[in-house]
Amino acid sequence: MKLFEPLAIKGMVLPNRVMVPAMVTRLADEEGWVTQDILDRYVRYAEGEVGLIVVEAMAIHQSKSGPLLRISDDKFIPGLAELTKRVHDTSASKVVPQIIHFMKISKSGWRQTVDMLSLDDIDLIVEQFGDAVRRAREAGFDGAELHSAHAYTLSSFLSRRNARKDEYGGTLEGRLRLIGRVMENVRRKVGDDFPVGIRIVADEFIKDGYTTSESKLIALRLAQLGFDFLSLSVGGKFEDAIHQPGHILVPYSGYSGDRCMPGNWYPNGLHANLAGEIKSFLNAKGCAIPVAGAGKLSDPVEAERVLADGSMDFVGIARGLLADPDWVKKVRNGQADRLIHCDYCNVCKHLDGTHKKVICFLWPRPGLQAPADDPAAAAPAWGADRGGLVASVEGGSAVLKWTAAAGAERYDVYRADDEGEVKVEDAVKSARWIDNEIIAGMRYRYYVRACGPTGQASPPSNSVVIEPTLPDYRAAPVAAAAV
Ligand SMILES: Cc1cc2nc3c(=O)[nH]c(=O)nc-3n(C[C@H](O)[C@H](O)[C@H](O)COP(=O)(O)O)c2cc1C
């Protein structure tokens, strides 16, 4: 499989093509130090042999932002060095930090925008990025990734909504000026041999935001600037964020936030085509910079497809690897059947947005980390009724109920529409599930599997089929008017 071919990014050789993109964990402390929980979280990905581990966004400056890692001072190097050592001692996984600068926000809903930054502020940002990448190298990271995606400073300069009137705004060249200066400074401070990648959004998904018409040109410039890999995300902007009175603005609360961390109502692999468009443009211009994308790519068949069809050189799987850090090992060893399938419920997104410790809803409780893998563990067993699954149509819903299985941590609910492909629809902790997305004219077949804490799944329960009928649209009879 393409997924398990190594990939050389300058001197950094990924053992496979699976990346866990940056995911803020809120496991740092308020001052930004590496904690034991942070070490445990990233060692867990290394145990799972993830090809490239991108450590959550860490700030190059001291601006407050709750529990967020920092790389803003040399004093943070020893903690980060411990992190890289622990990862390298665990497996051949490579590890890079995501390096971020963000602007100020307040609970009133006010936020600083790029046009409020002075030229001195910009000079400082240029220096801070260079110093941060230098610290990353000293801490033993295999490379670094600059965060130029979503609602943060570098991305806001690239944005079509950049409102600056000087040489840092206006034209596309103007919007690219800051990143050009940053990369020049980074190279001056770490040299040419240290792998430095960048994350941008392929589409801002906001009104008047940029789309692939411009992101492919931005990508071309980033390749020309000497970035060593390009990681593509989408959306996640402040411009359409929904402000809750008394709370700071969360950039993932609007439509562009939905696109960034697409929930269970979006199709799998929904942004792979954007990566494919950008990558083929770059290749046509003679640039071979490795490209990764993200967005619901945790189905192994889908992940392999986007590599095989050339949309990407490596795949970003964020929530899927949070749910199951052993994804790589399980798929490589032919144990995809034991995967803990992310159901894209976005509990993790919500925890991040409220500055609470980020965990996966599917893990056993309580626990701050995914359970250790145990390939020898027995799968939960159904009773004699094979789960006793029953389904009824109530109103516009299918209501499924089954008998709890001994040893089950959760249940994966499978559905096939019109006897087509079977898909995992959801993962639930109780022995009941309601499907609100059914319609007359379709035939739905369901079954359930009971899953243990590290993914062992029981055989399928008995199957049930429903065929909803057209609702009765006739108006209720009007009672005869009283005379
Ligand atoms: C809890 C959480 C935290 C995230 N933090 C970051 C971050 O620090 N930097 C970043 O670029 N993206 C961040 N993301 C976005 C992911 O890297 C990824 O692009 C997104 O979740 C879509 O990929 P997926 O469908 O595989 O989860 C975060 C996502 C989640 C769910």
The ligand as a Tripos MOL2 file, in Angstrom:
@<TRIPOS>MOLECULE
LIG
   31    33     1     0     0
SMALL
NO_CHARGES

@<TRIPOS>ATOM
      1 C1         -9.2770   19.3830   19.1120 C.3       1 LIG1
      2 C2         -8.6880   19.9090   17.8420 C.ar      1 LIG1
      3 C3         -7.6090   20.7900   17.9050 C.ar      1 LIG1
      4 C4         -7.0290   21.2720   16.7240 C.ar      1 LIG1
      5 N1         -5.9310   22.0920   16.8110 N.ar      1 LIG1
      6 C5         -5.2940   22.4730   15.6710 C.ar      1 LIG1
      7 C6         -4.0660   23.1890   15.7260 C.ar      1 LIG1
      8 O1         -3.4850   23.4500   16.7930 O.2       1 LIG1
      9 N2         -3.5000   23.5750   14.5610 N.ar      1 LIG1
     10 C7         -4.0550   23.2570   13.3510 C.ar      1 LIG1
     11 O2         -3.5030   23.6190   12.3050 O.2       1 LIG1
     12 N3         -5.2120   22.5590   13.2690 N.ar      1 LIG1
     13 C8         -5.8160   22.1420   14.3890 C.ar      1 LIG1
     14 N4         -6.9310   21.3560   14.3090 N.ar      1 LIG1
     15 C9         -7.4470   20.9250   12.9660 C.3       1 LIG1
     16 C10        -6.8830   19.5410   12.5910 C.3       1 LIG1
     17 O3         -5.4800   19.5650   12.4670 O.3       1 LIG1
     18 C11        -7.4940   19.0200   11.2680 C.3       1 LIG1
     19 O4         -7.1180   19.8640   10.2150 O.3       1 LIG1
     20 C12        -9.0220   18.9110   11.2940 C.3       1 LIG1
     21 O5         -9.4560   18.3150   12.4910 O.3       1 LIG1
     22 C13        -9.5520   18.0930   10.1040 C.3       1 LIG1
     23 O6         -8.9430   16.8190   10.0650 O.3       1 LIG1
     24 P1         -9.7160   15.4830   10.5820 P.3       1 LIG1
     25 O7        -11.0040   15.4110    9.8250 O.co2     1 LIG1
     26 O8         -8.7840   14.3670   10.2580 O.co2     1 LIG1
     27 O9         -9.9550   15.6520   12.0490 O.co2     1 LIG1
     28 C14        -7.5390   20.8760   15.4650 C.ar      1 LIG1
     29 C15        -8.6160   19.9820   15.4140 C.ar      1 LIG1
     30 C16        -9.1890   19.4980   16.5810 C.ar      1 LIG1
     31 C17       -10.3300   18.5280   16.4900 C.3       1 LIG1
@<TRIPOS>BOND
     1     1     2 1
     2     2     3 ar
     3     2    30 ar
     4     3     4 ar
     5     4     5 ar
     6     4    28 ar
     7     5     6 ar
     8     6     7 ar
     9     6    13 1
    10     7     8 2
    11     7     9 ar
    12     9    10 ar
    13    10    11 2
    14    10    12 ar
    15    12    13 ar
    16    13    14 ar
    17    14    15 1
    18    14    28 ar
    19    15    16 1
    20    16    17 1
    21    16    18 1
    22    18    19 1
    23    18    20 1
    24    20    21 1
    25    20    22 1
    26    22    23 1
    27    23    24 1
    28    24    25 2
    29    24    26 1
    30    24    27 1
    31    28    29 ar
    32    29    30 ar
    33    30    31 1
@<TRIPOS>SUBSTRUCTURE
     1 LIG1         1 GROUP 0 **** ****
